[in-house]
Amino acid sequence: MKQMWNERYAAEEYAYGEAPNAFLKQFLDTYQPRGNILLPAEGEGRNAVYAAKIGLSVFAFDISEEGKKKALALAQREKVSIDYKVLDMSDIALKDSEYDAVALVFAHFPSSHLHEYHRKIAKTVKPGGFICLEAFALGHEEFQRSNPKAGGPKDTDMLFTTELIKRDFPEFTQLLLEECEVKLLEGKFHDGKSKVLRFIGKKM
């Protein structure tokens, strides 16, 4: 898995573009969290850089060394600073109630560990803090079949449902929880109509 992401991110072009994820940008612009934000599986840094540009203190991580290189290069071009580490979700130590916001943008961890990882992430959010999540939803496989450029995991066990979110984040008030069809325009690997799950939660 690590090799695949390093190969994808080694190209000069940004795999998912340099602009932030549209749903995350809308969340940040609307709710305007202040303080610090955690971005697991952050890839090439497009979301981390935007968060830093609007004044958040950013900690991001990913398993890809090539992703980190691209993220730091983007941050330098945009004249912001981000803290970015190359780490696996199973290895990273996260403190309880440490972050004002967490952004999970297409963070499709292995299904065998997803609940454990989500609980680990949930605990790191401060009371009153936010989670913003966008992921491919069950049913997206139909769009993958008709358009390989739509992207997303090939294993349907890694696709999300609203029931999964309710199970993994019970201590969060659901400000938004929906499955919807959208047209993604995020570089060459998220290009076309897709079925996604979107969740904004505020910790009680």
C-alpha positions as CSV (number, residue, x, y, z in Angstrom):
1,M,0.0,0.0,0.0
2,K,2.8,2.4,0.9
3,Q,4.6,1.7,-2.4
4,M,1.4,2.4,-4.4
5,W,0.9,5.8,-2.7
6,N,4.6,6.7,-3.1
7,E,4.4,5.9,-6.8
8,R,1.2,7.9,-7.3
9,Y,2.6,10.9,-5.5
10,A,6.1,10.8,-7.2
11,A,4.7,12.4,-10.3
12,E,5.2,16.1,-10.8
13,E,1.5,16.7,-11.2
14,Y,-0.6,16.7,-8.0
15,A,-2.7,13.5,-8.1
16,Y,-5.8,15.2,-6.6
17,G,-5.0,18.8,-7.5
18,E,-3.7,21.6,-5.4
19,A,-7.0,23.1,-4.4
20,P,-8.6,21.9,-1.1
21,N,-11.4,19.4,-1.1
22,A,-14.6,21.4,-1.8
23,F,-16.6,19.9,1.1
24,L,-13.8,20.5,3.6
25,K,-13.4,24.1,2.4
26,Q,-17.1,24.7,2.8
27,F,-17.0,23.3,6.3
28,L,-14.0,25.5,7.3
29,D,-15.4,28.6,5.8
30,T,-18.9,28.0,7.4
31,Y,-18.0,26.8,10.9
32,Q,-14.7,28.7,11.1
33,P,-13.0,26.4,13.8
34,R,-10.1,28.1,15.6
35,G,-7.0,26.6,17.1
36,N,-5.5,23.4,15.7
37,I,-6.6,20.8,13.2
38,L,-5.5,17.2,12.6
39,L,-5.4,15.8,9.0
40,P,-4.8,12.0,8.9
41,A,-4.0,10.4,5.5
42,E,-3.3,13.9,4.1
43,G,-1.5,12.9,0.9
44,E,0.0,15.8,-1.0
45,G,-1.1,18.5,1.4
46,R,-3.8,20.4,-0.4
47,N,-6.2,20.5,2.6
48,A,-3.5,21.1,5.2
49,V,-2.2,24.1,3.2
50,Y,-5.7,25.6,3.0
51,A,-6.3,25.1,6.7
52,A,-3.0,26.9,7.4
53,K,-3.8,29.7,5.1
54,I,-7.0,30.5,7.1
55,G,-5.1,30.6,10.4
56,L,-5.3,27.1,11.8
57,S,-2.3,25.3,13.3
58,V,-1.9,22.2,11.2
59,F,-0.7,18.7,12.1
60,A,-0.9,16.2,9.2
61,F,0.4,12.8,8.5
62,D,0.5,10.1,5.9
63,I,2.3,6.9,5.1
64,S,3.9,8.3,1.9
65,E,7.3,10.1,1.9
66,E,6.5,11.4,-1.6
67,G,3.2,12.9,-0.3
68,K,5.1,14.7,2.4
69,K,7.6,16.2,-0.1
70,K,4.7,17.5,-2.3
71,A,2.9,18.8,0.8
72,L,5.9,20.8,2.0
73,A,6.6,22.1,-1.5
74,L,3.0,23.3,-1.8
75,A,3.2,24.9,1.7
76,Q,6.3,26.8,0.7
77,R,4.8,28.1,-2.5
78,E,1.7,29.3,-0.5
79,K,3.9,30.8,2.2
80,V,2.5,28.8,5.1
81,S,3.9,26.4,7.7
82,I,2.5,22.9,8.4
83,D,3.7,20.1,10.7
84,Y,3.7,17.0,8.5
85,K,5.0,13.6,9.6
86,V,5.3,10.3,7.8
87,L,3.5,7.9,10.0
88,D,1.0,5.0,9.9
89,M,-2.3,5.3,11.7
90,S,-1.5,2.2,13.8
91,D,1.7,3.8,15.1
92,I,0.9,7.4,15.8
93,A,0.3,8.4,19.4
94,L,-2.6,10.8,19.7
95,K,-3.6,12.6,23.0
96,D,-7.2,12.8,24.1
97,S,-8.9,16.2,23.7
98,E,-6.0,17.6,21.7
99,Y,-7.5,19.1,18.6
100,D,-10.2,21.6,17.8
101,A,-11.0,19.9,14.5
102,V,-10.2,16.8,12.5
103,A,-10.6,16.5,8.8
104,L,-10.9,13.0,7.2
105,V,-10.9,13.5,3.5
106,F,-11.2,10.2,1.6
107,A,-9.3,8.5,4.4
108,H,-10.2,4.9,3.6
109,F,-8.4,2.8,6.1
110,P,-8.5,-1.0,6.0
111,S,-12.0,-2.2,7.1
112,S,-10.5,-4.5,9.7
113,H,-9.0,-1.5,11.5
114,L,-11.5,1.3,10.6
115,H,-13.5,1.2,13.8
116,E,-10.4,1.2,16.0
117,Y,-8.9,4.1,14.0
118,H,-12.1,6.2,14.1
119,R,-12.4,5.7,17.9
120,K,-8.8,6.8,18.2
121,I,-9.5,9.9,16.2
122,A,-12.7,10.7,18.0
123,K,-11.0,10.7,21.4
124,T,-8.4,13.3,20.2
125,V,-11.1,15.9,19.5
126,K,-11.8,18.5,22.2
127,P,-15.3,18.9,23.7
128,G,-17.0,21.4,21.3
129,G,-14.6,20.5,18.5
130,F,-15.5,19.2,15.1
131,I,-15.0,16.3,12.7
132,C,-15.4,16.9,9.0
133,L,-15.5,13.7,6.9
134,E,-16.0,13.0,3.3
135,A,-15.6,9.4,1.9
136,F,-16.9,7.2,-0.9
137,A,-20.2,5.6,0.1
138,L,-21.5,2.1,-0.5
139,G,-23.0,2.3,-4.0
140,H,-20.0,4.2,-5.5
141,E,-18.8,0.9,-7.1
142,E,-21.5,1.5,-9.8
143,F,-19.8,4.8,-10.8
144,Q,-16.4,3.1,-10.7
145,R,-17.6,0.5,-13.2
146,S,-18.8,3.1,-15.7
147,N,-15.9,5.5,-15.1
148,P,-12.6,4.2,-13.8
149,K,-11.5,7.9,-13.3
150,A,-14.1,8.3,-10.5
151,G,-11.5,6.7,-8.2
152,G,-12.0,5.3,-4.7
153,P,-11.2,1.9,-3.2
154,K,-11.9,-1.2,-5.2
155,D,-12.9,-3.2,-2.0
156,T,-16.5,-2.5,-1.2
157,D,-15.9,-3.2,2.4
158,M,-13.9,0.0,2.6
159,L,-16.9,2.1,1.4
160,F,-18.9,4.1,4.0
161,T,-22.5,4.1,5.3
162,T,-24.4,6.4,7.6
163,E,-24.7,3.4,10.0
164,L,-20.9,3.1,10.2
165,I,-20.6,6.8,11.2
166,K,-23.3,6.5,13.9
167,R,-21.4,3.5,15.3
168,D,-18.0,5.1,15.2
169,F,-18.8,8.6,16.4
170,P,-21.6,8.4,18.9
171,E,-20.4,11.3,21.1
172,F,-20.8,13.7,18.2
173,T,-23.9,15.8,17.5
174,Q,-24.7,15.3,13.8
175,L,-24.7,18.7,12.2
176,L,-24.7,16.9,8.8
177,L,-24.8,13.3,7.8
178,E,-25.8,12.4,4.3
179,E,-25.0,10.1,1.3
180,C,-25.2,12.0,-2.0
181,E,-24.2,11.9,-5.6
182,V,-21.7,14.6,-6.6
183,K,-19.4,15.3,-9.5
184,L,-15.8,15.3,-8.2
185,L,-13.1,17.4,-10.0
186,E,-10.0,16.7,-8.0
187,G,-7.1,16.0,-10.3
188,K,-6.8,12.9,-12.5
189,F,-7.9,10.3,-9.8
190,H,-11.2,11.8,-8.6
191,D,-12.8,12.9,-11.9
192,G,-16.5,12.3,-12.4
193,K,-19.8,11.4,-10.8
194,S,-19.4,9.7,-7.5
195,K,-21.4,8.6,-4.5
196,V,-20.0,10.1,-1.3
197,L,-20.8,10.2,2.4
198,R,-20.5,13.6,4.2
199,F,-20.4,14.1,7.9
200,I,-19.9,17.1,10.1
201,G,-20.0,16.3,13.8
202,K,-19.6,18.5,16.9
203,K,-18.3,16.7,20.1
204,M,-20.6,16.9,23.0
